[in-house]
């Protein structure tokens, strides 16, 4: 959970102006379990519920999400930056009544990589 103290660790430019914005200059890549592309978005206002669940016939879904950003404010995938992305995912899906279990897929040794390099998660989305 992001607290006021945690938000203070992010630079002013890293903090989204609204809780439903992805970092500026982001690319979101969605794939299925076989690595087949589902969707790609560069829209800061991309809504996970609308984009992933609106036309999905089942109550749950597993997708893989890769996030990268060329924002000068997001330089390295620090723990705080990762938590901010995860907070955004939970907020976005939770707002529309979905629960989500997140699993970080990018290996621990690569977590200090530049934010311009894609970081990947497994998302298990379900109706609450």
Buried (B, 14 or more C-beta within 10 A) or exposed (E): EBEEEBBEBBEEEBBBEEEBBBBBBBBBBBBEEEEEEBEEBEEBEBBBBEBBBEEEEEEEBEBBBBBBBEBEBBBEBBEBBBBBBBBBBBBBBEEBEBEBEBEEEBEEEEBEBEBBEBBBBBBEBBEE
